[in-house]
Amino acid sequence: MSKLTLSVDPKVVSRAKRYAKRQGVSVSAMVETYLAAVADVPNRRTQDLPPILRSVRGILKKADVKEYKKYLTSKYK
């Protein structure tokens, strides 16, 4: 299993942890489920997606992966 570092507002993290506890799952499991759903999007029509997925679809098309890797490398040295 791979690790993933995310930057998330502390209030969101707190709410996510409470929600996960009530649901009997981990926050990691929730994120993994969400990412699996997003990664499967090309096989689905946009109008068939849940609203949350429609809102974030394509958001990272212009992301510079090399710049982000350099940032993470310097941050976690």
C-alpha positions in Angstrom: 0.0 0.0 0.0 1.3 3.5 -0.9 1.3 6.5 1.3 -0.2 9.8 0.2 0.4 13.2 1.8 -2.5 15.7 1.6 -2.9 19.2 2.8 -6.4 19.6 4.3 -8.0 22.3 6.4 -7.8 21.2 10.1 -11.6 21.7 10.5 -12.3 19.4 7.6 -10.0 16.8 9.1 -11.7 17.0 12.4 -15.2 16.6 10.8 -13.9 13.8 8.6 -12.6 11.9 11.6 -15.8 12.2 13.5 -17.8 11.1 10.5 -15.5 8.1 9.9 -15.8 7.1 13.5 -19.6 7.2 13.3 -19.5 5.1 10.1 -17.0 2.6 11.6 -14.4 3.3 8.9 -11.0 5.0 8.7 -10.4 8.4 7.0 -7.9 6.5 4.8 -10.6 4.1 3.7 -13.0 7.0 2.9 -10.3 8.8 0.8 -9.4 5.6 -1.0 -13.0 4.9 -1.8 -13.4 8.5 -3.1 -10.2 8.3 -5.2 -11.2 5.0 -6.7 -14.5 6.5 -7.7 -12.9 9.5 -9.3 -10.3 7.4 -11.1 -13.1 5.3 -12.7 -14.8 8.5 -14.1 -13.7 8.1 -17.8 -16.1 5.2 -18.1 -19.1 7.2 -17.0 -21.0 10.1 -18.4 -20.6 13.4 -16.6 -24.3 13.8 -15.9 -24.4 10.3 -14.2 -21.8 11.4 -11.6 -22.7 12.4 -8.1 -22.5 16.2 -7.7 -19.3 16.1 -5.7 -17.5 14.3 -8.4 -18.8 16.6 -11.1 -17.5 19.6 -9.1 -13.9 18.3 -9.0 -13.7 16.5 -12.3 -10.8 17.9 -14.4 -9.6 20.2 -11.7 -5.9 19.1 -12.0 -5.5 19.1 -15.7 -3.1 22.0 -15.7 -1.2 20.8 -12.6 2.6 20.7 -12.9 3.6 17.4 -11.5 7.3 18.1 -11.6 7.0 21.3 -9.7 4.8 19.5 -7.1 7.4 16.7 -6.7 10.1 19.3 -6.2 8.0 21.1 -3.6 7.4 17.8 -1.7 11.0 16.8 -1.9 12.2 20.1 -0.3 9.4 20.0 2.3 10.1 16.5 3.5 13.9 16.4 3.4 
